[in-house]
Amino acid sequence: PKPQNPKTVPYLESIFWLVVLIGNLNQMAAPEASQPGIKIDAKEDKKEVKEERGREDVETKFTEGLILLKRKIFNPTKRRAEIAERFDAQAQEYLEKHKINVYLQDAIKILIERKDEKANDLLAEYFHVAAKGEHILLREYAFVSATQYNRKSFLQQVNKVFHTTPYFSVVTATDYYQLLTLLCSDFPRSIILEAIKVLDPESTPLVNGVLPTDAESDSMFFTFKLSTLQKAIAIFFYFSEFMENVKTIFQEAVPSPSLNINEDVPAKDIFSCIQNSLKRIAKSSSYPLPSIEGILETLAFSCGLHTMFEKKTIVLCEDIGPLITDKISYKQFCQYFMLNETEISAILSTPDPKAAIKTTDKLKDVILQYQQALALQASKKQKKKKKDKDKEKDKDKDK
């Protein structure tokens, strides 16, 4: 659903959390059967045991609803600020941010080339194909990488075409690159090279126990897990500008003139630099950027803070930031970033509208039950207070 203008609609706390949950539907996954609900231990008063237990049951359901989200680090004010910023944006600024002119120019170019008799039908067909994400097939790299939506569509098409077969699980980087060029003939080889630098190969092509001369200088002949290679290329292609920025940050953090991908640097300093960089370029940038919550999750797992996520349903940014104290290398950062299912699923998975609607309805029901329980508890307390007042009045009359 479209968010309303925050200047005209008052934000109740429960409605705000509902907006946060619905707004992140594309980052949702099906609830795992093995993942139990986390109950909130309510402080029970002996006089109000029944009331508190009823509230506790509803809070448990509410918490189970939050388990549907893979992300566990939240910034409560972020989405509200993003919505306000979007409504405050000027018309030209809004169009440039979403690269609307790219699609309009491409559609007009195709229209002029074909000179179809029914121009309106051709335009409708173009945007229908674009909505399915198939408009980037067999197109040049400049168009494929022009917008955030185009990059995501390309990766989803690659996933549909090459990652649905069960017959192979490992592949050389060269073979995978050739597969990508079938969909985009001028796909850069440099993206593949940057991605495999941070991966550990499954095997190397040895001939009589000796590495061939052509493979000594080119790791494209090494064999990698297909799923791992897919995630690495997805990150280095989708977040290409951001990963270049991260590489520069790591290079500036070490004393050596060239970047050593295995050299450790303080994770806290890296997070501070990335956070400042994201704040600086987020407003003016039109290329895709990861969320600060995703970066926090990456660094938290690298520092061994995964136990915190197992114990808590939600972790706020303010809670996890000060705990990042270990060191991390550029290679480790990239590998942990690839393991971040929240960011990867948002790029590779195709949102299912029906599933999103079902999840939305479930969340609405959970919120409604939670509000009803609170209202019921408030009415019971009010009745109890009224009863106590009536008793006091009766005692005064008797006196």
C-alpha positions as CSV (number, residue, x, y, z in Angstrom):
1,P,0.0,0.0,0.0
2,K,1.1,3.6,-0.7
3,P,2.2,5.4,2.5
4,Q,0.4,8.5,3.3
5,N,2.0,11.9,3.7
6,P,3.5,12.0,7.2
7,K,2.7,15.7,7.4
8,T,-1.0,15.1,7.3
9,V,-1.4,11.7,9.0
10,P,-0.6,11.3,12.7
11,Y,1.6,8.3,13.5
12,L,0.4,6.1,16.3
13,E,3.0,3.7,17.6
14,S,1.2,0.5,16.5
15,I,0.4,1.9,13.0
16,F,4.0,2.9,12.5
17,W,5.3,-0.6,13.2
18,L,2.6,-1.9,10.9
19,V,4.0,0.4,8.1
20,V,7.6,-0.8,8.9
21,L,6.6,-4.4,8.6
22,I,4.5,-4.0,5.4
23,G,7.2,-1.8,3.9
24,N,9.8,-4.6,4.3
25,L,7.6,-7.4,2.7
26,N,10.1,-7.9,-0.1
27,Q,12.6,-9.0,2.6
28,M,10.3,-11.6,4.2
29,A,10.8,-15.3,4.1
30,A,8.4,-18.1,5.0
31,P,8.5,-19.0,8.7
32,E,10.7,-22.0,9.5
33,A,9.0,-24.9,11.2
34,S,11.9,-25.4,13.5
35,Q,12.0,-21.8,14.7
36,P,10.0,-21.5,17.9
37,G,8.1,-18.4,18.9
38,I,9.8,-16.2,21.5
39,K,7.5,-15.5,24.4
40,I,7.7,-12.3,26.3
41,D,7.9,-12.9,30.0
42,A,5.3,-10.6,31.4
43,K,5.6,-9.5,35.0
44,E,2.5,-11.0,36.6
45,D,0.8,-9.3,39.4
46,K,-0.9,-11.8,41.7
47,K,-4.1,-9.7,41.7
48,E,-4.3,-9.5,37.9
49,V,-2.9,-12.9,36.8
50,K,-5.7,-13.6,34.3
51,E,-5.5,-10.3,32.6
52,E,-1.7,-10.4,32.3
53,R,-1.8,-14.0,31.0
54,G,-4.3,-13.0,28.3
55,R,-2.1,-10.1,27.2
56,E,1.0,-12.4,27.3
57,D,-0.6,-14.8,24.8
58,V,-1.4,-12.0,22.3
59,E,2.2,-10.5,22.7
60,T,3.6,-14.0,21.9
61,K,1.6,-14.1,18.6
62,F,2.8,-10.5,17.9
63,T,6.4,-11.6,18.4
64,E,5.9,-14.6,16.2
65,G,4.8,-12.3,13.5
66,L,8.1,-10.5,13.7
67,I,10.0,-13.8,13.3
68,L,8.8,-13.8,9.7
69,L,11.4,-11.2,8.9
70,K,14.9,-12.4,8.3
71,R,16.3,-9.0,9.3
72,K,16.6,-8.6,13.1
73,I,18.4,-5.3,13.3
74,F,15.9,-2.4,13.0
75,N,16.1,1.4,13.0
76,P,12.6,2.6,14.0
77,T,12.9,6.1,12.6
78,K,14.5,5.2,9.3
79,R,11.4,4.4,7.2
80,R,9.5,7.4,8.5
81,A,12.4,9.7,7.5
82,E,12.6,8.0,4.1
83,I,8.8,8.6,3.5
84,A,9.1,12.2,4.6
85,E,12.1,12.7,2.3
86,R,10.3,11.2,-0.7
87,F,7.3,13.5,-0.2
88,D,9.5,16.6,0.2
89,A,11.6,15.8,-2.9
90,Q,11.2,18.1,-5.9
91,A,9.6,16.7,-9.1
92,Q,12.9,16.7,-11.1
93,E,14.8,15.2,-8.1
94,Y,12.3,12.4,-7.7
95,L,12.4,11.5,-11.4
96,E,16.2,11.5,-11.5
97,K,16.4,9.3,-8.4
98,H,14.2,6.6,-9.9
99,K,15.7,7.1,-13.5
100,I,12.3,7.4,-15.1
101,N,13.8,9.1,-18.1
102,V,15.8,5.9,-19.0
103,Y,12.5,4.0,-19.6
104,L,10.7,6.8,-21.3
105,Q,13.6,7.4,-23.7
106,D,14.0,3.7,-24.4
107,A,10.3,3.3,-25.1
108,I,10.3,6.3,-27.5
109,K,13.4,5.0,-29.2
110,I,11.8,1.6,-29.9
111,L,8.6,3.3,-31.0
112,I,10.4,5.4,-33.6
113,E,12.4,2.4,-34.8
114,R,9.4,0.2,-35.4
115,K,6.9,2.9,-36.4
116,D,4.1,0.6,-35.4
117,E,0.5,1.3,-36.5
118,K,-0.8,1.0,-33.0
119,A,1.7,3.1,-31.0
120,N,-0.3,3.0,-27.8
121,D,-0.3,-0.9,-27.8
122,L,3.4,-0.9,-28.4
123,L,4.0,1.3,-25.4
124,A,1.7,-0.8,-23.3
125,E,3.6,-3.9,-24.3
126,Y,6.9,-2.3,-23.5
127,F,6.0,-1.4,-20.0
128,H,4.2,-4.8,-19.5
129,V,7.5,-6.6,-20.4
130,A,9.4,-4.1,-18.2
131,A,7.1,-4.9,-15.2
132,K,8.0,-8.6,-15.6
133,G,11.7,-7.7,-15.6
134,E,12.3,-9.2,-19.1
135,H,13.1,-5.8,-20.8
136,I,16.8,-6.3,-20.1
137,L,17.3,-9.6,-22.0
138,L,19.9,-9.4,-24.8
139,R,20.4,-5.7,-24.1
140,E,23.7,-3.8,-23.9
141,Y,25.4,-3.5,-20.5
142,A,24.9,0.3,-20.4
143,F,21.2,-0.2,-20.3
144,V,21.3,-3.3,-18.0
145,S,23.2,-1.4,-15.4
146,A,21.5,2.0,-15.9
147,T,19.0,1.7,-13.1
148,Q,18.5,-0.2,-9.8
149,Y,15.4,-2.0,-11.2
150,N,17.3,-3.1,-14.3
151,R,20.2,-4.6,-12.3
152,K,17.7,-6.5,-10.1
153,S,15.8,-7.7,-13.1
154,F,19.0,-8.9,-14.8
155,L,20.0,-10.9,-11.7
156,Q,16.6,-12.4,-11.4
157,Q,16.6,-13.5,-15.1
158,V,20.0,-15.0,-14.6
159,N,18.6,-16.9,-11.6
160,K,15.6,-18.2,-13.6
161,V,17.7,-19.3,-16.6
162,F,20.9,-20.8,-15.0
163,H,20.0,-21.6,-11.4
164,T,17.0,-23.9,-11.8
165,T,18.9,-27.0,-13.0
166,P,19.8,-29.7,-10.4
167,Y,22.5,-31.3,-12.6
168,F,25.6,-29.3,-11.5
169,S,26.6,-27.5,-8.3
170,V,30.1,-26.3,-9.2
171,V,31.3,-24.3,-12.2
172,T,34.4,-22.4,-13.4
173,A,34.3,-18.7,-13.4
174,T,35.0,-18.7,-17.2
175,D,32.0,-20.9,-17.8
176,Y,29.7,-18.8,-15.7
177,Y,31.0,-15.6,-17.4
178,Q,30.1,-17.2,-20.8
179,L,26.6,-17.9,-19.5
180,L,26.2,-14.3,-18.5
181,T,27.3,-13.1,-21.9
182,L,24.4,-15.0,-23.4
183,L,22.0,-12.6,-21.8
184,C,24.3,-9.5,-22.0
185,S,27.0,-9.8,-24.7
186,D,29.3,-7.0,-23.2
187,F,29.0,-7.9,-19.5
188,P,32.3,-6.8,-17.9
189,R,34.8,-9.5,-17.1
190,S,36.2,-7.2,-14.4
191,I,33.1,-7.8,-12.2
192,I,33.8,-11.6,-12.3
193,L,37.5,-11.0,-11.5
194,E,36.6,-8.8,-8.5
195,A,34.1,-11.3,-7.2
196,I,36.3,-14.4,-7.4
197,K,39.2,-12.6,-5.6
198,V,37.3,-12.9,-2.3
199,L,36.1,-16.5,-2.9
200,D,37.8,-19.7,-1.9
201,P,37.9,-22.0,-4.9
202,E,36.6,-25.6,-4.7
203,S,39.4,-26.8,-6.9
204,T,42.1,-25.7,-9.3
205,P,42.9,-27.2,-12.7
206,L,46.0,-29.3,-12.1
207,V,47.6,-31.2,-14.9
208,N,50.0,-33.9,-13.5
209,G,50.1,-32.1,-10.2
210,V,51.1,-28.8,-11.9
211,L,49.0,-25.7,-12.3
212,P,48.8,-24.8,-16.1
213,T,50.5,-21.7,-17.2
214,D,47.2,-20.1,-18.4
215,A,45.6,-20.6,-15.0
216,E,48.6,-19.2,-13.0
217,S,47.8,-15.7,-14.0
218,D,44.0,-16.1,-14.4
219,S,41.9,-17.5,-11.6
220,M,38.9,-17.6,-14.1
221,F,39.8,-21.3,-14.6
222,F,39.2,-22.1,-10.9
223,T,36.1,-24.0,-9.9
224,F,33.6,-22.5,-7.4
225,K,30.3,-23.4,-5.9
226,L,27.5,-22.2,-8.2
227,S,25.5,-20.7,-5.3
228,T,28.5,-18.9,-3.8
229,L,29.6,-17.5,-7.2
230,Q,26.1,-16.3,-7.9
231,K,25.9,-14.4,-4.6
232,A,29.4,-12.8,-5.1
233,I,28.6,-11.6,-8.6
234,A,25.2,-10.4,-7.5
235,I,26.8,-8.2,-4.8
236,F,29.7,-6.9,-7.0
237,F,27.3,-6.2,-9.9
238,Y,24.3,-4.8,-8.0
239,F,26.3,-2.8,-5.5
240,S,29.2,-2.1,-7.9
241,E,29.7,1.6,-6.9
242,F,29.3,0.8,-3.2
243,M,31.8,-2.1,-3.3
244,E,34.3,0.2,-5.0
245,N,33.8,2.7,-2.2
246,V,34.3,-0.1,0.4
247,K,37.5,-1.2,-1.3
248,T,38.8,2.4,-1.1
249,I,37.9,2.6,2.6
250,F,39.8,-0.6,3.4
251,Q,42.8,0.6,1.3
252,E,42.9,3.9,3.2
253,A,42.7,2.0,6.5
254,V,45.9,0.1,5.9
255,P,49.4,1.7,5.8
256,S,50.5,-0.2,2.7
257,P,50.0,1.6,-0.7
258,S,48.1,-1.3,-2.3
259,L,45.2,-3.2,-0.8
260,N,45.9,-6.5,0.9
261,I,42.5,-8.3,1.0
262,N,43.6,-10.5,3.9
263,E,44.9,-7.6,6.1
264,D,42.8,-7.0,9.2
265,V,41.6,-3.5,10.2
266,P,39.4,-2.5,13.2
267,A,35.7,-3.3,12.3
268,K,34.5,-0.2,14.3
269,D,36.5,2.1,12.1
270,I,35.2,0.4,8.9
271,F,31.6,0.7,10.1
272,S,32.1,4.4,11.0
273,C,33.5,5.2,7.5
274,I,30.8,3.2,5.7
275,Q,28.1,4.9,7.8
276,N,29.4,8.4,7.0
277,S,29.8,7.4,3.3
278,L,26.2,6.2,3.1
279,K,24.8,9.3,4.8
280,R,26.8,11.5,2.4
281,I,25.8,9.9,-0.8
282,A,22.4,8.5,0.0
283,K,20.5,11.7,-0.9
284,S,22.2,12.5,-4.1
285,S,22.9,8.9,-5.3
286,S,20.7,7.1,-7.8
287,Y,22.6,3.8,-7.7
288,P,21.7,1.0,-5.3
289,L,23.1,1.1,-1.7
290,P,22.7,-1.5,1.0
291,S,21.0,-0.5,4.2
292,I,23.0,0.4,7.3
293,E,21.2,-2.4,9.1
294,G,22.6,-4.9,6.6
295,I,26.1,-3.5,7.1
296,L,25.7,-3.8,10.9
297,E,24.5,-7.5,10.5
298,T,27.5,-8.3,8.4
299,L,30.0,-6.8,10.9
300,A,28.1,-8.3,13.8
301,F,28.3,-11.8,12.4
302,S,32.0,-11.3,11.6
303,C,32.6,-10.3,15.3
304,G,30.8,-13.4,16.6
305,L,27.7,-11.6,17.8
306,H,25.3,-14.1,16.2
307,T,24.3,-15.4,19.7
308,M,22.6,-12.0,20.3
309,F,20.3,-12.6,17.3
310,E,19.4,-16.1,18.7
311,K,18.3,-14.7,22.1
312,K,16.5,-11.5,20.9
313,T,13.7,-11.1,18.5
314,I,14.7,-7.6,17.5
315,V,18.0,-5.8,17.9
316,L,18.2,-2.0,17.5
317,C,21.1,-0.3,15.7
318,E,22.0,1.6,18.8
319,D,22.4,-1.6,20.8
320,I,24.6,-3.5,18.3
321,G,26.9,-0.6,17.1
322,P,29.1,-0.3,20.3
323,L,29.6,-4.1,20.5
324,I,31.6,-4.2,17.2
325,T,35.1,-4.3,18.4
326,D,37.0,-7.0,16.5
327,K,39.1,-6.7,13.4
328,I,38.0,-7.6,9.8
329,S,39.7,-7.9,6.4
330,Y,38.3,-6.8,3.1
331,K,37.9,-10.5,2.1
332,Q,36.1,-11.4,5.3
333,F,33.7,-8.4,4.9
334,C,32.8,-9.5,1.3
335,Q,32.3,-13.1,2.4
336,Y,30.1,-12.2,5.3
337,F,28.2,-9.7,3.2
338,M,27.4,-12.5,0.8
339,L,26.0,-14.5,3.7
340,N,23.6,-11.7,4.5
341,E,20.4,-13.4,3.4
342,T,18.4,-10.2,3.9
343,E,20.3,-8.3,1.2
344,I,20.8,-11.3,-1.1
345,S,17.1,-12.3,-1.1
346,A,16.1,-8.7,-1.7
347,I,18.2,-8.7,-4.9
348,L,17.6,-12.2,-6.2
349,S,14.1,-13.2,-5.1
350,T,11.1,-12.2,-7.1
351,P,8.3,-10.8,-4.8
352,D,5.1,-12.9,-4.8
353,P,2.2,-10.5,-4.7
354,K,-0.2,-13.2,-3.3
355,A,2.2,-14.1,-0.6
356,A,2.7,-10.5,0.3
357,I,-1.1,-9.9,0.6
358,K,-1.4,-13.0,2.8
359,T,1.4,-11.9,5.0
360,T,0.0,-8.4,5.2
361,D,-3.4,-9.8,6.3
362,K,-1.7,-11.9,9.0
363,L,0.2,-8.9,10.3
364,K,-3.0,-6.8,10.4
365,D,-4.8,-9.6,12.4
366,V,-1.9,-9.8,14.8
367,I,-1.9,-6.0,15.3
368,L,-5.7,-6.0,15.8
369,Q,-5.6,-8.8,18.3
370,Y,-2.8,-7.0,20.2
371,Q,-4.8,-3.7,20.3
372,Q,-7.9,-5.5,21.3
373,A,-6.1,-7.2,24.2
374,L,-4.7,-3.8,25.4
375,A,-8.2,-2.3,25.1
376,L,-9.7,-5.1,27.0
377,Q,-7.2,-4.8,29.7
378,A,-7.7,-1.0,29.9
379,S,-11.5,-1.4,30.2
380,K,-11.1,-4.0,32.9
381,K,-8.8,-1.7,34.9
382,Q,-11.3,1.1,34.4
383,K,-14.2,-1.0,35.7
384,K,-12.1,-2.1,38.6
385,K,-11.3,1.5,39.5
386,K,-15.0,2.4,39.2
387,K,-15.9,-0.5,41.4
388,D,-13.4,0.6,44.1
389,K,-14.7,4.2,44.0
390,D,-18.3,2.9,44.4
391,K,-17.2,0.8,47.4
392,E,-15.5,3.9,49.0
393,K,-18.7,5.9,48.5
394,D,-20.8,3.2,50.1
395,K,-18.4,3.1,53.1
396,D,-18.6,6.9,53.4
397,K,-22.4,6.7,53.4
398,D,-22.4,4.1,56.1
399,K,-20.1,6.2,58.2
